[in-house]
Amino acid sequence: MRNKFITSFFCLLLAVSALAGLLLPDRYYSEREKRTLQQKPLFTAAGFISGKFSDDLENYLSDQVPLRDDWVSLKTYLELGLGKRESGGVYIGRDHYLMDQFTSYSKKQLSVNAKALAALQKKLADEGIPMRTVLVPVAAQVLTDKLPAHAPVADYSAILSVLTEAGVAAVDVFPALSAHRDESIYYRTDHHWTSLGAYYAYCAWRGITPAASEWTQEVLCDNFRGTTWNKVPLAEVPAEEITAWYKNRSHPVCYNDGEYRTDSIYEGKYLSGSDQYAVFLNSNQAQTVIQGSGQSGRLLLIKDSYGNTFAQFPAEDFAEVHVLDLRFFKGDVAQYAAENGITEALALYGTQNFVKDTSLLLQQ
């Protein structure tokens, strides 16, 4: 009954706002949601018959509602007032934790991805390059004590077992993260892990005992609110710190075969914008080479955005860290590794991203 009330209330508001929106100029981009908004669709007979036009029109009217961000906030508070602890695909948890829901996935796609990862591992092994894989559990899988009562979440161990059964040399970082669940290992307002969480996983991967005191920890900003907060913008959820961890602040970095060069993996220009997490490794680039502090060894880090925070740690161990994001890098990974003298490889993905990723298939 309460869901029907919320739906009816907001359908009325959206209808009134949509009519008012016809008198206002369209917005192209939402800073809060960090996405391009639907523009006015062009009517065609084919689009009308297929239903695409009506779908695009519905999305257009929704995206271009005047004061859209305020309506999202109002909807969230109304749902909270009615006892809901989930809104917009986000769990509203204890201690101001906002965590993306992750309850289901395509088992077929997971199996396909696991086999693709195993095939890449073999190709690299044929070049004499060992490869291991880290799947980063999402916050809801580790911080179960912060979840609303009876909130479901996908089983991390079941997902990891699909990889190991396919022959992937997977490193289980769940115990290392779970042992520190009372610390700030995930952001409260974003789906990523913090530098502290990435550090504990790095230690598990390297097989070393954590020694945080050996690292300089520099607060880069203290006003961060990430993607989950943008879905449920609750004013009482405080902004957070983004922290850099390093032993050497300066590392020469080259992006995309010389397209851009700099002397740090921290790109400060993002700290005054809407995507502050992009301070790590200049957001998501196809190819990055970091000159590390180590005396030898060249690591190939194959990653999604979870790897951006992680990269600051192996940069202190290896002479070079080569970073590839297969969503944008379209070359042959094994060939790249052989040509660049890679000595070790690590694939690192957020679990929720990995189960639906398709970029690995291009490496088979």
C-alpha positions as CSV (number, residue, x, y, z in Angstrom):
1,M,0.0,0.0,0.0
2,R,2.8,2.4,1.0
3,N,4.6,1.7,-2.3
4,K,1.5,2.5,-4.3
5,F,1.1,5.8,-2.4
6,I,4.7,6.8,-3.1
7,T,4.4,5.8,-6.8
8,S,1.1,7.7,-7.2
9,F,2.4,10.8,-5.4
10,F,5.5,11.1,-7.5
11,C,3.7,10.2,-10.8
12,L,1.6,13.3,-10.1
13,L,4.5,15.5,-9.3
14,L,6.5,14.2,-12.3
15,A,3.5,14.9,-14.6
16,V,3.1,18.5,-13.4
17,S,6.9,19.0,-13.5
18,A,7.2,17.5,-16.9
19,L,4.6,20.0,-18.3
20,A,6.5,22.9,-16.6
21,G,9.7,21.5,-18.1
22,L,8.4,22.1,-21.6
23,L,8.9,25.8,-20.9
24,L,12.5,25.5,-19.7
25,P,15.7,24.6,-21.6
26,D,16.9,21.0,-21.5
27,R,19.9,20.0,-19.3
28,Y,22.6,18.0,-21.0
29,Y,24.5,16.6,-18.0
30,S,23.7,15.9,-14.3
31,E,26.6,16.8,-12.0
32,R,25.0,14.9,-9.1
33,E,24.4,11.7,-11.0
34,K,27.5,12.0,-13.2
35,R,25.7,11.0,-16.4
36,T,24.4,12.5,-19.6
37,L,20.7,13.1,-19.5
38,Q,18.2,12.0,-22.2
39,Q,17.7,14.6,-24.8
40,K,14.4,15.2,-26.7
41,P,13.9,12.1,-29.0
42,L,13.4,12.5,-32.7
43,F,10.1,11.0,-33.9
44,T,10.3,8.4,-36.6
45,A,7.7,5.9,-37.8
46,A,10.1,3.0,-37.2
47,G,10.9,4.2,-33.7
48,F,7.2,4.6,-32.9
49,I,6.3,1.1,-34.1
50,S,9.2,-0.6,-32.2
51,G,8.4,1.3,-29.0
52,K,11.9,2.9,-28.9
53,F,10.4,6.4,-29.3
54,S,8.0,6.0,-26.4
55,D,10.8,4.6,-24.1
56,D,13.1,7.5,-25.1
57,L,10.3,10.0,-24.5
58,E,9.6,8.5,-21.1
59,N,13.3,8.8,-20.1
60,Y,13.4,12.3,-21.5
61,L,10.5,13.5,-19.5
62,S,12.0,11.9,-16.3
63,D,15.5,13.3,-16.9
64,Q,14.4,16.8,-17.7
65,V,12.0,17.3,-14.8
66,P,12.6,20.7,-13.2
67,L,14.4,20.5,-9.8
68,R,14.9,16.8,-10.5
69,D,17.6,16.6,-7.8
70,D,15.3,18.0,-5.2
71,W,12.6,15.5,-6.1
72,V,15.1,12.7,-5.7
73,S,15.9,13.9,-2.2
74,L,12.2,14.3,-1.3
75,K,11.4,10.8,-2.6
76,T,14.2,9.4,-0.4
77,Y,13.0,11.1,2.7
78,L,9.4,10.1,2.1
79,E,10.4,6.5,1.7
80,L,12.4,6.7,4.9
81,G,9.4,8.1,6.7
82,L,7.4,5.1,5.6
83,G,9.9,2.7,7.0
84,K,11.8,1.7,3.9
85,R,15.6,1.2,4.2
86,E,16.3,1.0,0.5
87,S,15.9,3.6,-2.2
88,G,17.2,3.9,-5.7
89,G,19.0,0.5,-5.5
90,V,20.9,1.6,-2.4
91,Y,20.6,0.2,1.1
92,I,20.4,2.9,3.8
93,G,22.4,1.2,6.5
94,R,23.5,1.8,10.0
95,D,26.1,4.4,10.9
96,H,25.3,6.5,7.8
97,Y,26.5,3.7,5.4
98,L,24.9,3.9,1.9
99,M,25.6,0.6,0.1
100,D,24.7,-0.4,-3.4
101,Q,22.4,-3.4,-3.6
102,F,24.0,-6.5,-5.1
103,T,21.6,-9.4,-4.9
104,S,21.6,-11.2,-8.2
105,Y,23.7,-11.7,-11.3
106,S,23.9,-13.8,-14.5
107,K,25.5,-17.0,-13.6
108,K,26.1,-17.7,-17.3
109,Q,27.9,-14.4,-17.7
110,L,30.0,-15.1,-14.6
111,S,31.0,-18.5,-16.0
112,V,31.9,-16.9,-19.3
113,N,34.0,-14.2,-17.6
114,A,35.8,-16.8,-15.4
115,K,36.8,-18.8,-18.4
116,A,38.0,-15.7,-20.3
117,L,40.1,-14.8,-17.3
118,A,41.5,-18.3,-17.1
119,A,42.3,-18.1,-20.8
120,L,44.1,-14.8,-20.4
121,Q,46.0,-16.3,-17.4
122,K,47.2,-19.2,-19.6
123,K,48.3,-16.8,-22.5
124,L,50.4,-14.8,-20.0
125,A,51.8,-18.0,-18.5
126,D,52.9,-19.1,-22.0
127,E,54.9,-15.9,-22.1
128,G,56.4,-16.8,-18.7
129,I,54.3,-14.3,-16.8
130,P,52.4,-15.5,-13.7
131,M,49.0,-13.9,-13.1
132,R,46.7,-13.8,-10.1
133,T,43.3,-12.3,-9.7
134,V,41.6,-10.3,-6.9
135,L,37.9,-9.8,-6.8
136,V,37.0,-7.0,-4.4
137,P,33.8,-7.8,-2.4
138,V,31.3,-4.9,-2.4
139,A,30.7,-3.2,0.9
140,A,27.4,-5.0,1.5
141,Q,29.2,-8.3,1.4
142,V,31.7,-7.4,4.1
143,L,29.9,-4.9,6.2
144,T,26.8,-7.1,6.9
145,D,26.4,-5.6,10.3
146,K,25.6,-2.2,8.7
147,L,22.9,-3.6,6.5
148,P,19.2,-3.2,7.2
149,A,17.6,-6.2,8.8
150,H,17.1,-9.2,6.5
151,A,18.7,-7.3,3.5
152,P,19.8,-9.9,0.9
153,V,23.3,-9.8,-0.7
154,A,25.0,-12.0,-3.2
155,D,27.4,-14.7,-1.8
156,Y,31.0,-13.6,-2.5
157,S,32.4,-17.1,-1.8
158,A,30.1,-18.7,-4.4
159,I,31.3,-16.2,-7.0
160,L,34.9,-16.7,-6.1
161,S,34.5,-20.5,-6.4
162,V,33.4,-20.2,-10.0
163,L,36.7,-18.5,-10.8
164,T,38.8,-21.1,-9.0
165,E,36.9,-24.0,-10.6
166,A,37.7,-22.4,-14.0
167,G,41.4,-22.5,-13.1
168,V,41.8,-18.9,-12.1
169,A,44.5,-18.3,-9.5
170,A,42.3,-16.1,-7.3
171,V,43.4,-14.4,-4.1
172,D,40.7,-14.4,-1.5
173,V,40.9,-11.0,0.2
174,F,37.6,-11.4,2.0
175,P,39.2,-12.5,5.3
176,A,41.6,-9.6,5.3
177,L,38.8,-7.1,4.7
178,S,36.4,-8.7,7.2
179,A,39.0,-8.7,9.9
180,H,39.1,-4.9,9.7
181,R,35.3,-4.4,9.1
182,D,35.2,-1.9,12.1
183,E,37.6,0.4,10.3
184,S,36.9,2.7,7.4
185,I,37.7,0.3,4.6
186,Y,34.8,1.4,2.4
187,Y,33.4,4.8,1.8
188,R,30.0,5.5,3.4
189,T,28.9,7.6,0.3
190,D,30.5,5.7,-2.6
191,H,30.7,2.1,-3.9
192,H,34.5,2.0,-3.9
193,W,36.8,1.0,-1.1
194,T,39.0,3.5,0.7
195,S,42.8,3.6,0.5
196,L,42.8,1.7,3.9
197,G,40.7,-1.1,2.4
198,A,42.9,-1.3,-0.7
199,Y,46.0,-1.4,1.6
200,Y,44.7,-4.5,3.5
201,A,43.9,-6.3,0.2
202,Y,47.4,-5.3,-1.1
203,C,49.0,-6.9,2.0
204,A,46.9,-10.1,1.4
205,W,48.0,-10.2,-2.2
206,R,51.7,-9.7,-1.3
207,G,51.5,-12.1,1.7
208,I,52.9,-9.4,4.1
209,T,51.8,-8.2,7.5
210,P,50.2,-4.7,7.4
211,A,52.4,-1.9,8.7
212,A,50.4,1.3,8.1
213,S,52.9,3.3,10.1
214,E,55.4,2.9,7.3
215,W,53.3,4.9,4.9
216,T,52.6,8.6,4.8
217,Q,48.8,9.2,4.8
218,E,47.8,12.6,3.3
219,V,44.2,13.8,3.3
220,L,43.5,15.1,-0.2
221,C,40.0,16.3,0.5
222,D,37.4,16.2,3.3
223,N,34.2,17.0,1.4
224,F,33.8,13.8,-0.7
225,R,30.3,12.4,-1.4
226,G,30.3,9.7,-4.0
227,T,28.0,7.8,-6.4
228,T,25.8,6.1,-3.8
229,W,25.1,9.4,-2.0
230,N,24.1,10.9,-5.4
231,K,21.4,8.2,-5.7
232,V,20.1,8.9,-2.2
233,P,21.3,12.4,-1.3
234,L,20.6,12.5,2.5
235,A,21.8,15.7,4.1
236,E,22.6,14.0,7.4
237,V,25.1,11.6,5.8
238,P,28.4,13.5,6.3
239,A,31.0,14.1,3.7
240,E,34.2,12.0,3.8
241,E,38.0,12.2,3.4
242,I,39.9,10.9,0.5
243,T,43.4,9.9,1.6
244,A,46.6,9.2,-0.4
245,W,49.0,6.6,0.9
246,Y,52.6,6.7,-0.2
247,K,56.3,6.4,0.7
248,N,57.4,8.6,-2.2
249,R,55.0,11.4,-3.2
250,S,56.4,11.7,-6.7
251,H,56.2,9.1,-9.4
252,P,56.5,9.9,-13.1
253,V,53.3,8.8,-14.8
254,C,52.6,8.4,-18.6
255,Y,49.1,8.0,-19.9
256,N,48.1,6.5,-23.2
257,D,51.5,6.1,-24.8
258,G,52.6,9.7,-24.0
259,E,49.3,11.5,-24.5
260,Y,49.8,13.0,-21.1
261,R,52.7,13.0,-18.6
262,T,52.9,14.1,-15.0
263,D,54.9,13.5,-11.9
264,S,52.2,12.0,-9.5
265,I,49.5,9.4,-9.6
266,Y,47.3,11.9,-7.8
267,E,45.6,14.3,-10.2
268,G,44.6,17.3,-8.0
269,K,42.4,19.0,-10.6
270,Y,39.5,16.6,-9.7
271,L,39.4,17.6,-6.1
272,S,37.5,20.8,-6.9
273,G,35.0,19.0,-9.2
274,S,32.1,16.6,-9.0
275,D,34.2,13.4,-9.5
276,Q,36.8,13.6,-6.7
277,Y,37.5,9.8,-6.7
278,A,39.1,10.5,-10.1
279,V,42.1,12.0,-8.2
280,F,43.5,8.5,-8.3
281,L,45.2,7.8,-11.7
282,N,43.5,10.6,-13.5
283,S,40.2,8.7,-13.6
284,N,39.9,5.7,-15.9
285,Q,42.5,5.6,-18.7
286,A,43.1,2.9,-21.3
287,Q,46.8,2.6,-20.5
288,T,49.0,4.0,-17.8
289,V,52.7,3.5,-16.9
290,I,53.9,4.4,-13.4
291,Q,57.6,4.7,-12.7
292,G,57.8,2.9,-9.3
293,S,60.2,3.0,-6.4
294,G,61.2,-0.6,-6.6
295,Q,64.6,-1.8,-7.9
296,S,63.2,-4.4,-10.2
297,G,60.0,-6.1,-11.6
298,R,57.3,-4.8,-13.9
299,L,53.7,-5.4,-12.8
300,L,50.8,-5.4,-15.2
301,L,47.6,-4.4,-13.3
302,I,44.5,-5.2,-15.3
303,K,41.7,-3.4,-13.5
304,D,38.4,-1.5,-13.2
305,S,38.0,1.6,-11.1
306,Y,38.8,-0.3,-7.9
307,G,42.4,-0.6,-9.2
308,N,42.9,3.2,-9.3
309,T,43.2,3.4,-5.5
310,F,45.1,0.1,-5.3
311,A,47.8,1.2,-7.7
312,Q,49.5,3.5,-5.2
313,F,50.7,0.5,-3.2
314,P,52.5,-1.6,-5.8
315,A,54.1,1.6,-7.1
316,E,56.4,1.4,-4.1
317,D,57.3,-2.2,-4.8
318,F,58.0,-2.5,-8.5
319,A,60.3,-0.6,-10.9
320,E,57.3,-0.1,-13.2
321,V,53.5,-0.6,-12.9
322,H,51.6,-0.9,-16.2
323,V,47.9,-0.4,-15.8
324,L,45.3,-1.4,-18.4
325,D,41.6,-0.8,-18.3
326,L,40.1,-3.3,-20.8
327,R,37.0,-1.2,-21.1
328,F,39.1,1.2,-23.1
329,F,42.3,-0.6,-24.0
330,K,41.6,-2.6,-27.2
331,G,45.0,-4.2,-27.8
332,D,46.2,-7.7,-27.1
333,V,47.1,-8.0,-23.4
334,A,49.5,-10.9,-23.7
335,Q,51.3,-9.2,-26.6
336,Y,51.5,-5.9,-24.6
337,A,53.0,-7.8,-21.6
338,A,55.6,-9.5,-23.7
339,E,56.6,-6.3,-25.5
340,N,57.0,-4.4,-22.2
341,G,58.9,-6.9,-20.2
342,I,56.2,-7.6,-17.7
343,T,57.3,-9.9,-14.9
344,E,54.0,-10.4,-13.0
345,A,50.3,-9.7,-13.6
346,L,47.3,-9.0,-11.4
347,A,43.7,-8.7,-12.5
348,L,41.7,-6.7,-10.0
349,Y,38.0,-6.0,-10.3
350,G,35.1,-5.1,-8.1
351,T,32.9,-8.2,-7.8
352,Q,29.7,-6.4,-8.9
353,N,31.4,-5.1,-12.0
354,F,33.2,-8.3,-12.9
355,V,30.0,-10.4,-13.0
356,K,28.7,-8.3,-15.8
357,D,31.9,-7.3,-17.6
358,T,32.3,-8.2,-21.2
359,S,35.6,-6.6,-22.1
360,L,37.6,-9.7,-21.1
361,L,36.0,-11.6,-23.9
362,L,38.0,-9.6,-26.4
363,Q,41.2,-11.2,-25.1
364,Q,40.3,-14.8,-26.0
